[in-house]
Amino acid sequence: MKRIDCRGSAIEACATDQGTIVGPLMTELVGFDELTPYRGGWCGNEIFSTAFAPSTRQKARQLTFQFGEQLRKEGYRGYFELDFLIDKKTNDIWLGELNPRITGASSMTNHAAFAHADAPLFLFHLLEFSKAKFKLDVDELNARWADPSMIDSWSQMVIKHTDDSVDILTDAPQTGIYRMLEDGRVVYDRFDYHRRAVEAENEAFFLRILQPGDYRYEGADLGILVTRGRSMTNGFRLNERGKKWIHGIKSAFSAKPLTMAEPSPEFADPAFKIM
């Protein structure tokens, strides 16, 4: 990452006995000051049909399939995710890392339109370990999942506390559906536990992580915000709508400062003599 000028991307797959099933290529939100205090820190993903050039998407899927097939030869089965680094000048694809597990991007893959049309990718992971006999047409499934018409547009932002401070939360926005008003204010609209309840781009699903009474410290996860549409520009910067959502959610948190620890009785007593 230090030697090339690249964009981060993520793609998930599942190595089954019948072959490797590959999900769509996603963008990554990385290092935004509004979301994370960590330079280069992952802070979300976008899934949409035109993420990167068609040739890049096809190549990434091909490389992921080949990677999965090699994992199968070595005895690995189940869910995995690859981070790719895509060179902005040449579109060359470099492997960033392998995560042989469910990841922070898995909710994006498993709630996309293709997952509702066929089955969530995680279901194939469960099927592989169920000991049930099954037969899949992996080529047909992968071809369908590569079809841009099967991919709808969503974004998730992982919101952390970015200030260098520690306090105790007294109030935190509850999990549910929020609405952005015309003046940019964000207000709670209704309870729901599923992002599919988000009906338009002026709505978002917020999953609260920290609750009242919890310590809020630099880097603490406040919650995850899921919206329809994109949260970044084509230049991979936060768009204005994304910034308003972040500000609106963060503004709903309030906290009290830490109280100073009371001295123990022996040190509080002025008659106590220190030897």
Backbone bond lengths (Angstrom), bond angles and torsions (degrees), N, CA, C in turn:
res aa  C-N    CA-C-N  psi(-1)  N-CA   C-N-CA  omega(-1)  CA-C   N-CA-C  phi
1 M - - - 1.455 - - 1.521 111.62 -
2 K 1.332 116.58 -25.28 1.458 120.41 179.71 1.526 111.78 -80.15
3 R 1.321 117.55 -16.65 1.454 120.99 -172.75 1.527 113.52 -104.48
4 I 1.317 117.77 -12.02 1.460 120.19 179.48 1.525 109.46 -130.43
5 D 1.319 115.84 154.03 1.460 121.89 174.95 1.520 106.52 -93.06
6 C 1.335 117.05 105.31 1.466 119.75 -166.71 1.519 112.63 -132.05
7 R 1.322 114.33 165.82 1.457 123.66 169.80 1.528 108.36 -110.36
8 G 1.315 116.43 138.87 1.448 120.13 176.90 1.517 111.40 -82.11
9 S 1.314 116.67 144.64 1.460 121.31 177.36 1.520 108.95 -145.67
10 A 1.314 115.56 163.41 1.461 121.00 -179.41 1.520 109.14 -140.33
11 I 1.314 115.66 145.52 1.464 120.90 177.29 1.527 107.84 -146.90
12 E 1.316 116.55 136.93 1.461 121.43 -177.70 1.519 110.64 -113.51
13 A 1.314 115.31 153.80 1.461 120.75 -177.28 1.521 109.14 -153.87
14 C 1.323 115.37 172.33 1.469 120.72 177.93 1.520 108.88 -139.85
15 A 1.323 116.37 121.92 1.458 122.20 178.34 1.528 108.90 -87.80
16 T 1.320 116.58 109.76 1.462 121.37 179.96 1.523 109.91 -111.31
17 D 1.302 115.51 171.11 1.459 121.38 177.99 1.528 111.32 -60.93
18 Q 1.341 116.41 -27.12 1.457 121.27 -178.54 1.527 113.15 -88.87
19 G 1.316 117.96 -12.60 1.451 121.58 -177.38 1.521 110.92 140.73
20 T 1.320 115.96 178.33 1.468 121.82 -176.71 1.515 110.81 -95.59
21 I 1.331 116.18 125.22 1.458 122.76 177.59 1.522 107.91 -99.98
22 V 1.333 116.91 129.70 1.461 122.24 -170.76 1.521 110.98 -117.24
23 G 1.327 116.28 132.10 1.458 122.27 176.73 1.524 111.25 -87.06
24 P 1.335 117.91 -173.35 1.466 121.68 -177.70 1.526 112.41 -81.68
25 L 1.322 115.92 159.18 1.456 122.42 176.36 1.524 109.42 -79.67
26 M 1.328 116.32 129.87 1.457 121.78 -178.25 1.526 110.40 -114.92
27 T 1.320 116.19 150.75 1.458 120.23 170.34 1.520 109.14 -78.41
28 E 1.326 116.50 165.79 1.460 121.70 175.28 1.524 110.28 -124.52
29 L 1.325 115.86 138.87 1.463 121.77 169.97 1.525 106.75 -89.51
30 V 1.320 116.38 125.83 1.463 120.13 -172.38 1.530 110.30 -136.09
31 G 1.334 115.60 126.18 1.456 122.03 167.09 1.517 117.46 69.39
32 F 1.328 119.11 18.91 1.463 119.97 -179.93 1.527 110.03 -73.22
33 D 1.342 116.16 128.38 1.461 120.93 -176.70 1.527 112.46 -60.64
34 E 1.326 117.13 -29.29 1.460 120.65 -179.37 1.532 112.28 -70.47
35 L 1.342 116.47 -19.56 1.464 120.67 -173.06 1.526 114.03 -113.52
36 T 1.315 117.28 -32.07 1.458 119.40 -174.44 1.526 110.50 -145.26
37 P 1.344 117.24 144.14 1.464 119.60 176.29 1.528 112.63 -84.83
38 Y 1.343 116.28 -3.00 1.455 120.09 -173.59 1.524 111.27 -96.87
39 R 1.310 116.54 125.66 1.454 121.27 176.34 1.522 109.32 -64.56
40 G 1.310 116.68 124.65 1.457 120.68 -178.14 1.509 113.70 77.50
41 G 1.342 117.82 8.09 1.462 120.97 -177.97 1.528 112.36 -75.38
42 W 1.333 116.23 135.67 1.458 121.20 176.56 1.523 109.31 -66.16
43 C 1.333 117.04 136.16 1.464 119.30 -179.77 1.531 112.31 -143.99
44 G 1.342 117.67 24.85 1.458 119.30 174.01 1.516 113.00 146.19
45 N 1.316 114.18 -179.86 1.471 121.97 -179.45 1.520 110.44 -145.89
46 E 1.318 114.58 159.48 1.457 121.67 168.78 1.524 107.74 -124.21
47 I 1.323 116.07 144.94 1.459 121.12 171.90 1.526 107.21 -126.77
48 F 1.317 116.10 122.03 1.462 121.08 176.95 1.526 108.52 -158.49
49 S 1.321 116.04 157.27 1.460 121.31 -166.67 1.518 113.99 -65.58
50 T 1.334 118.56 -26.72 1.464 120.90 -176.09 1.518 112.75 -107.06
51 A 1.323 117.53 23.60 1.469 120.38 177.28 1.527 108.75 -62.79
52 F 1.313 116.99 114.23 1.458 124.26 -177.50 1.542 110.52 68.62
53 A 1.319 115.20 170.56 1.469 120.86 -177.39 1.528 110.16 -70.39
54 P 1.358 117.81 152.17 1.472 120.14 -179.86 1.526 112.90 -53.79
55 S 1.333 116.91 -42.23 1.466 119.45 -179.24 1.526 111.21 -64.60
56 T 1.336 116.77 -35.69 1.461 121.19 178.72 1.523 110.50 -68.04
57 R 1.326 116.29 -43.38 1.474 119.75 178.61 1.526 110.55 -62.00
58 Q 1.325 116.13 -43.28 1.467 119.93 -179.85 1.524 111.24 -64.14
59 K 1.333 116.35 -42.92 1.462 120.08 -179.96 1.528 111.15 -64.98
60 A 1.328 116.58 -41.56 1.464 120.10 179.68 1.523 110.74 -63.31
61 R 1.324 117.32 -40.33 1.466 120.50 178.14 1.526 110.54 -65.05
62 Q 1.324 115.77 -41.50 1.462 119.99 179.89 1.527 111.16 -63.28
63 L 1.334 116.41 -45.10 1.458 120.24 179.43 1.529 111.55 -64.19
64 T 1.339 116.22 -38.20 1.464 120.39 179.08 1.521 110.68 -65.88
65 F 1.335 116.16 -41.33 1.466 120.05 177.43 1.530 110.23 -61.38
66 Q 1.319 116.99 -46.13 1.463 120.50 -179.95 1.527 111.01 -63.09
67 F 1.322 116.33 -39.38 1.460 120.71 178.13 1.530 109.67 -62.39
68 G 1.337 115.91 -44.65 1.458 120.16 179.30 1.516 112.70 -63.55
69 E 1.321 116.47 -38.39 1.464 119.61 179.28 1.524 111.08 -65.92
70 Q 1.345 117.05 -35.99 1.462 119.63 176.24 1.525 110.65 -68.49
71 L 1.338 116.90 -39.00 1.464 119.64 175.65 1.526 110.87 -59.94
72 R 1.338 116.38 -39.49 1.470 120.40 178.36 1.520 111.03 -61.60
73 K 1.339 116.62 -41.77 1.465 120.54 179.43 1.519 111.38 -62.52
74 E 1.325 115.74 -31.29 1.467 120.09 -179.10 1.522 112.57 -88.52
75 G 1.327 116.25 2.54 1.460 120.06 174.33 1.511 115.82 98.14
76 Y 1.329 117.64 0.40 1.465 119.83 179.77 1.524 109.90 -79.16
77 R 1.320 116.01 141.04 1.463 122.07 175.41 1.526 108.48 -136.49
78 G 1.327 115.22 145.47 1.450 119.71 172.59 1.518 113.46 112.34
79 Y 1.305 113.23 -164.90 1.466 123.75 -171.67 1.529 111.34 -71.32
80 F 1.332 116.77 142.97 1.458 120.64 170.45 1.526 109.44 -155.95
81 E 1.337 114.76 164.10 1.466 120.66 -179.49 1.520 109.43 -137.41
82 L 1.340 115.61 142.24 1.453 121.36 176.74 1.523 109.71 -117.31
83 D 1.315 115.85 136.93 1.459 121.46 170.18 1.519 107.66 -99.29
84 F 1.332 116.07 124.18 1.456 120.97 177.06 1.525 109.84 -109.62
85 L 1.313 116.08 145.33 1.460 123.09 172.92 1.519 107.20 -107.44
86 I 1.328 116.55 118.51 1.458 121.53 -175.13 1.529 109.22 -106.57
87 D 1.316 116.07 115.33 1.463 122.44 -178.51 1.529 109.64 -63.62
88 K 1.322 116.68 125.95 1.469 121.25 -175.80 1.529 112.37 -68.39
89 K 1.326 117.56 -27.71 1.460 120.65 -177.50 1.522 112.72 -87.87
90 T 1.322 116.64 -42.55 1.468 120.60 -173.20 1.520 113.94 -105.76
91 N 1.350 116.86 -14.46 1.471 122.76 -173.72 1.529 112.39 65.36
92 D 1.344 117.11 13.70 1.462 119.48 173.62 1.520 109.22 -63.71
93 I 1.318 116.30 146.95 1.458 122.13 -177.19 1.525 109.39 -110.94
94 W 1.313 115.50 124.75 1.463 121.94 178.96 1.526 109.04 -117.09
95 L 1.322 115.82 142.91 1.460 120.54 177.87 1.517 109.86 -76.23
96 G 1.336 116.27 125.48 1.455 120.89 175.13 1.510 111.50 -87.83
97 E 1.326 116.50 -57.75 1.463 120.19 178.52 1.515 110.02 -165.24
98 L 1.311 114.88 162.98 1.454 123.80 173.71 1.514 108.47 -109.94
99 N 1.333 117.46 130.35 1.464 122.90 171.89 1.527 107.76 -114.83
100 P 1.328 118.16 103.28 1.470 120.75 -177.26 1.528 111.60 -82.55
101 R 1.343 115.65 64.12 1.466 120.42 -172.74 1.523 109.92 -172.72
102 I 1.326 115.25 176.68 1.460 122.12 166.91 1.527 107.75 -67.87
103 T 1.328 117.73 143.30 1.462 120.61 -176.43 1.528 111.02 -128.61
104 G 1.324 115.33 -179.87 1.455 120.77 177.56 1.518 113.20 -65.61
105 A 1.330 117.15 -19.47 1.467 120.98 179.32 1.520 112.60 -89.47
106 S 1.337 117.82 -5.68 1.470 120.70 -172.58 1.520 113.25 -63.88
107 S 1.319 117.32 -31.22 1.463 118.83 179.08 1.524 110.92 -64.67
108 M 1.332 117.49 -31.51 1.456 121.04 178.61 1.525 110.66 -68.01
109 T 1.329 116.08 -46.85 1.464 120.94 -179.28 1.521 111.44 -63.61
110 N 1.313 116.79 -43.11 1.461 120.40 -170.48 1.523 114.56 -84.45
111 H 1.336 118.30 -4.87 1.456 120.82 176.53 1.523 112.77 -115.23
112 A 1.330 117.08 6.83 1.461 120.70 179.50 1.530 110.32 -71.03
113 A 1.326 115.63 167.85 1.466 120.70 -175.51 1.526 111.76 -60.37
114 F 1.330 118.19 -40.77 1.463 120.32 -178.64 1.525 111.28 -63.82
115 A 1.345 116.44 -32.01 1.463 120.31 179.21 1.525 110.70 -67.91
116 H 1.333 116.60 -34.79 1.466 119.96 177.55 1.527 110.88 -75.97
117 A 1.329 116.38 -29.34 1.473 119.54 -179.91 1.528 111.74 -74.55
118 D 1.324 117.22 -37.82 1.467 121.65 -179.49 1.528 110.69 -110.18
119 A 1.306 115.61 -82.07 1.471 121.82 178.69 1.521 107.56 -166.88
120 P 1.328 118.29 148.19 1.468 119.99 175.19 1.530 110.60 -60.30
121 L 1.312 116.30 146.05 1.467 120.48 179.79 1.521 110.90 -58.01
122 F 1.332 116.55 -35.17 1.461 120.23 -179.09 1.530 111.95 -64.07
123 L 1.341 117.22 -26.35 1.461 120.16 179.11 1.534 110.79 -64.07
124 F 1.333 116.62 -34.52 1.465 119.91 177.63 1.529 110.52 -69.55
125 H 1.322 116.57 -31.40 1.466 120.80 173.70 1.529 109.79 -63.07
126 L 1.328 115.98 -47.48 1.472 119.53 178.82 1.527 111.19 -64.16
127 L 1.331 115.88 -39.14 1.465 120.32 -179.94 1.521 110.72 -62.65
128 E 1.312 116.53 -39.74 1.465 120.87 -178.72 1.528 111.27 -61.88
129 F 1.327 117.19 -34.06 1.462 120.52 -177.21 1.536 113.05 -100.85
130 S 1.325 116.69 7.84 1.467 120.49 -178.57 1.525 113.09 -83.29
131 K 1.328 116.88 -13.34 1.468 124.08 -175.15 1.521 112.37 68.79
132 A 1.332 116.43 8.71 1.465 120.17 176.02 1.527 109.10 -82.39
133 K 1.315 116.37 145.42 1.457 120.58 177.25 1.530 108.94 -78.31
134 F 1.322 116.43 135.78 1.458 119.38 179.16 1.527 109.22 -150.06
135 K 1.320 114.59 159.89 1.459 121.45 178.52 1.507 108.43 -137.14
136 L 1.334 116.09 127.92 1.455 121.30 -177.84 1.520 110.57 -124.93
137 D 1.327 115.63 145.29 1.454 120.67 169.39 1.523 106.45 -93.71
138 V 1.315 116.04 87.72 1.454 121.98 -172.86 1.526 111.48 -63.24
139 D 1.332 117.16 -39.66 1.468 120.51 -179.70 1.524 110.98 -62.24
140 E 1.332 116.54 -44.04 1.465 120.38 179.55 1.524 110.81 -64.96
141 L 1.319 116.31 -42.73 1.463 120.72 -179.14 1.527 110.82 -64.04
142 N 1.329 117.23 -44.76 1.462 120.71 -179.79 1.526 111.74 -65.94
143 A 1.314 116.88 -36.61 1.465 119.90 178.38 1.525 110.36 -65.42
144 R 1.324 116.97 -39.32 1.461 120.40 -179.92 1.518 110.93 -69.59
145 W 1.324 116.22 -39.05 1.461 119.47 -178.86 1.527 112.19 -73.60
146 A 1.311 117.90 -16.20 1.460 121.48 176.06 1.519 112.03 -85.32
147 D 1.327 117.42 -10.56 1.462 122.36 -178.96 1.528 109.67 -70.49
148 P 1.350 118.78 120.46 1.473 120.71 -178.99 1.527 113.85 -57.03
149 S 1.320 117.26 -28.55 1.467 119.84 -179.42 1.524 112.33 -68.89
150 M 1.339 117.18 -13.64 1.460 121.40 179.86 1.533 112.07 -92.62
151 I 1.342 116.25 1.69 1.468 120.18 -175.00 1.522 109.56 -118.01
152 D 1.315 117.16 118.44 1.462 120.91 175.66 1.529 109.13 -97.12
153 S 1.324 116.08 169.93 1.464 121.05 -170.03 1.527 111.32 -101.02
154 W 1.352 115.21 122.78 1.460 122.12 177.75 1.522 109.69 -142.13
155 S 1.311 115.39 159.49 1.455 121.44 176.80 1.525 109.17 -141.51
156 Q 1.328 115.79 143.02 1.461 119.75 172.31 1.526 108.97 -127.35
157 M 1.329 114.96 139.39 1.457 121.40 177.97 1.522 108.70 -123.84
158 V 1.321 116.18 124.38 1.464 122.01 177.42 1.533 106.85 -91.53
159 I 1.336 116.08 111.91 1.456 121.81 -171.68 1.530 109.90 -97.15
160 K 1.327 115.92 118.11 1.460 121.95 177.62 1.529 110.20 -108.02
161 H 1.329 115.42 162.05 1.461 120.62 171.55 1.525 107.14 -77.48
162 T 1.319 117.17 120.24 1.457 120.89 -171.60 1.522 113.90 -102.41
163 D 1.335 118.40 -7.99 1.469 120.62 -179.90 1.532 110.41 -81.27
164 D 1.322 115.63 149.77 1.459 121.05 176.26 1.527 108.45 -84.09
165 S 1.325 115.64 75.01 1.465 121.23 -175.84 1.518 109.48 -154.23
166 V 1.335 114.83 161.44 1.463 121.56 175.92 1.521 107.99 -132.88
167 D 1.321 116.95 129.57 1.460 121.83 176.44 1.523 108.69 -151.56
168 I 1.334 116.28 -175.34 1.462 121.47 -179.59 1.521 108.86 -118.16
169 L 1.318 116.51 127.63 1.455 120.45 -177.89 1.527 111.04 -67.76
170 T 1.320 115.21 134.29 1.465 121.12 173.73 1.527 110.89 -106.55
171 D 1.318 116.61 -20.83 1.468 121.08 178.94 1.518 108.68 -152.88
172 A 1.334 116.50 143.82 1.460 121.97 179.20 1.523 108.77 -147.53
173 P 1.338 117.90 140.58 1.467 120.03 179.93 1.522 111.10 -62.11
174 Q 1.318 116.82 136.74 1.450 120.68 -176.85 1.516 111.20 -78.75
175 T 1.312 115.55 160.34 1.462 121.65 175.58 1.527 109.51 -63.45
176 G 1.326 116.49 138.17 1.456 120.02 178.34 1.515 112.21 154.79
177 I 1.334 114.78 -164.10 1.454 122.25 -178.13 1.525 109.78 -97.65
178 Y 1.330 115.20 129.49 1.455 121.92 178.93 1.530 109.41 -114.75
179 R 1.328 114.60 154.91 1.463 120.54 -179.44 1.522 109.66 -124.33
180 M 1.335 115.11 139.87 1.456 120.34 175.09 1.531 108.36 -97.94
181 L 1.332 115.95 121.46 1.455 121.35 -179.86 1.530 110.12 -78.29
182 E 1.322 116.10 170.05 1.458 120.66 -176.86 1.522 112.52 -62.87
183 D 1.338 117.29 -28.08 1.465 119.78 179.68 1.527 112.33 -86.15
184 G 1.350 117.38 5.58 1.455 121.56 176.93 1.506 115.22 93.25
185 R 1.353 117.85 -7.82 1.460 120.13 178.35 1.534 110.10 -71.06
186 V 1.325 115.23 146.52 1.464 121.95 179.50 1.520 108.61 -109.62
187 V 1.334 117.15 126.81 1.463 121.72 -177.11 1.528 109.69 -130.15
188 Y 1.326 115.16 149.63 1.473 120.52 175.15 1.520 109.10 -69.49
189 D 1.339 116.69 133.95 1.465 120.89 -177.36 1.527 112.58 -109.49
190 R 1.328 116.87 -51.05 1.465 119.55 -176.62 1.525 109.52 -166.16
191 F 1.327 114.98 161.62 1.459 118.54 178.07 1.515 110.52 -85.33
192 D 1.315 115.72 139.21 1.456 123.12 167.28 1.519 107.21 -161.91
193 Y 1.314 116.86 155.90 1.459 120.46 -177.92 1.523 111.70 -111.26
194 H 1.339 118.25 3.85 1.455 121.45 -175.91 1.524 109.70 -126.75
195 R 1.309 116.17 136.83 1.459 119.93 -178.41 1.518 112.58 -68.16
196 R 1.324 117.93 -20.50 1.471 120.55 179.10 1.524 111.48 -65.04
197 A 1.326 116.86 -13.59 1.465 120.21 176.82 1.527 111.34 -74.53
198 V 1.332 117.48 -11.67 1.466 121.60 176.08 1.523 108.10 -72.13
199 E 1.332 116.51 118.54 1.459 120.48 -171.41 1.521 114.20 -97.10
200 A 1.327 118.49 -22.77 1.456 121.19 -176.56 1.526 109.39 -152.40
201 E 1.337 116.76 173.23 1.453 121.18 -176.54 1.527 113.26 -72.36
202 N 1.337 117.83 -11.28 1.463 119.93 175.39 1.531 111.14 -91.65
203 E 1.335 117.12 10.05 1.453 122.78 174.44 1.526 109.60 -120.97
204 A 1.323 116.00 157.59 1.460 121.07 178.61 1.526 109.39 -152.07
205 F 1.319 115.32 152.02 1.464 121.41 174.62 1.527 107.97 -101.03
206 F 1.332 116.28 126.92 1.457 121.50 178.58 1.521 110.03 -114.00
207 L 1.325 115.79 126.54 1.463 122.25 175.36 1.515 107.96 -105.25
208 R 1.330 116.43 110.25 1.459 120.52 -178.45 1.527 110.82 -74.29
209 I 1.328 115.68 138.10 1.467 121.39 175.92 1.530 110.17 -110.24
210 L 1.340 117.81 -58.77 1.463 120.20 176.08 1.522 110.67 -79.54
211 Q 1.328 116.46 142.74 1.459 122.53 -178.59 1.527 109.99 -121.40
212 P 1.328 117.09 163.89 1.462 119.54 175.55 1.527 110.81 -54.14
213 G 1.321 115.66 134.97 1.450 121.04 -176.84 1.518 113.56 99.45
214 D 1.347 116.87 -16.79 1.459 120.59 178.14 1.528 110.78 -81.12
215 Y 1.320 115.69 152.80 1.456 120.39 173.22 1.532 109.28 -73.92
216 R 1.328 116.34 136.49 1.460 121.70 173.85 1.523 107.60 -110.85
217 Y 1.313 116.56 117.71 1.457 122.37 -176.01 1.524 109.27 -133.28
218 E 1.300 116.86 165.92 1.460 120.93 -178.82 1.534 110.22 -59.32
219 G 1.322 116.11 124.11 1.455 121.24 -179.47 1.512 114.39 94.03
220 A 1.331 118.87 -6.31 1.463 121.38 179.95 1.528 110.08 -68.92
221 D 1.329 116.38 137.91 1.467 121.25 177.56 1.522 109.47 -75.51
222 L 1.328 116.42 118.42 1.465 120.92 176.54 1.521 111.09 -83.41
223 G 1.321 116.89 -41.14 1.453 120.49 -179.30 1.513 110.84 172.44
224 I 1.325 115.45 179.29 1.465 122.26 -179.57 1.520 108.46 -122.51
225 L 1.323 115.95 130.26 1.459 122.45 -178.61 1.516 109.13 -112.24
226 V 1.329 116.94 126.66 1.465 122.58 -178.89 1.518 109.17 -118.78
227 T 1.322 116.71 126.38 1.461 121.81 -178.52 1.525 110.21 -128.66
228 R 1.303 115.42 157.84 1.464 120.16 167.79 1.525 108.37 -76.79
229 G 1.326 116.53 149.86 1.447 119.76 179.23 1.513 112.26 81.85
230 R 1.321 115.60 -170.62 1.457 121.78 -174.80 1.524 112.08 -95.25
231 S 1.319 115.85 154.69 1.460 122.04 173.67 1.525 111.10 -112.16
232 M 1.341 116.76 -2.93 1.459 121.57 178.67 1.523 110.42 -122.82
233 T 1.316 115.12 160.37 1.454 121.94 172.93 1.531 109.10 -83.76
234 N 1.325 116.40 174.65 1.466 119.80 175.91 1.521 111.68 -64.28
235 G 1.335 116.59 -20.00 1.452 121.02 176.51 1.517 113.76 -89.65
236 F 1.328 116.42 11.18 1.459 123.28 176.87 1.531 112.17 62.36
237 R 1.321 115.79 41.73 1.454 122.60 169.80 1.521 107.82 -116.87
238 L 1.329 117.03 154.94 1.459 119.52 176.94 1.530 109.74 -59.86
239 N 1.337 116.75 131.95 1.460 118.45 176.16 1.534 109.45 -83.22
240 E 1.328 115.72 170.63 1.467 120.08 -175.20 1.525 111.67 -63.82
241 R 1.321 116.59 -37.76 1.462 119.39 179.39 1.521 110.40 -63.02
242 G 1.335 116.47 -42.65 1.454 120.13 178.38 1.515 112.11 -61.66
243 K 1.336 116.63 -41.52 1.467 120.58 179.15 1.522 111.34 -63.76
244 K 1.334 116.92 -39.44 1.471 120.15 179.30 1.518 110.97 -66.15
245 W 1.334 116.92 -39.18 1.464 119.68 177.95 1.529 110.50 -62.83
246 I 1.318 117.01 -45.76 1.465 120.81 -179.25 1.520 110.66 -61.10
247 H 1.336 116.59 -47.40 1.461 120.67 -179.75 1.530 110.92 -61.96
248 G 1.334 116.43 -41.81 1.466 119.98 -178.52 1.515 112.94 -63.94
249 I 1.330 116.83 -42.14 1.463 120.58 179.84 1.527 110.77 -70.36
250 K 1.310 117.24 -44.36 1.468 119.90 -179.68 1.525 111.53 -63.01
251 S 1.327 116.63 -33.80 1.462 120.48 -178.95 1.523 111.99 -67.69
252 A 1.327 117.37 -18.61 1.464 121.15 -179.48 1.525 112.57 -81.70
253 F 1.336 117.19 -7.54 1.459 120.93 176.38 1.526 109.48 -90.60
254 S 1.313 116.50 142.24 1.464 121.63 172.58 1.521 108.12 -138.83
255 A 1.330 115.17 154.79 1.461 119.15 -174.23 1.522 110.39 -150.07
256 K 1.328 115.12 164.39 1.460 121.90 175.41 1.516 108.64 -117.64
257 P 1.330 117.78 149.46 1.469 120.07 -179.45 1.521 111.14 -68.85
258 L 1.310 115.15 157.75 1.457 120.19 176.20 1.523 109.61 -68.58
259 T 1.320 116.31 140.49 1.465 120.42 176.80 1.521 109.47 -84.04
260 M 1.315 115.19 147.29 1.466 119.11 178.16 1.520 109.48 -69.48
261 A 1.310 115.84 139.37 1.461 120.12 179.34 1.524 110.26 -65.11
262 E 1.338 116.60 134.98 1.457 121.10 178.46 1.532 109.42 -73.67
263 P 1.338 119.00 137.23 1.467 120.40 179.01 1.525 110.34 -67.83
264 S 1.311 116.37 149.70 1.459 120.44 178.19 1.526 109.16 -67.99
265 P 1.351 119.71 158.11 1.469 122.48 -173.94 1.522 114.56 -55.00
266 E 1.338 117.14 -39.87 1.463 118.03 -175.85 1.524 112.18 -66.85
267 F 1.353 116.29 -32.52 1.458 118.57 178.74 1.525 111.27 -85.92
268 A 1.307 117.67 -21.32 1.461 120.78 178.66 1.525 111.09 -77.31
269 D 1.315 117.61 -24.79 1.459 122.53 -178.25 1.533 109.57 -76.25
270 P 1.335 118.34 118.83 1.472 120.04 -178.11 1.517 112.24 -66.87
271 A 1.375 116.82 -16.87 1.472 118.93 -179.36 1.519 111.45 -81.59
272 F 1.335 116.73 -7.69 1.464 119.20 -178.25 1.526 109.60 -70.94
273 K 1.327 115.42 131.29 1.449 120.38 -178.65 1.516 110.18 -106.44
274 I 1.317 114.88 127.89 1.462 119.76 177.93 1.524 107.65 -90.54
275 M 1.314 117.30 123.89 1.471 122.65 -179.15 1.532 109.87 -80.08
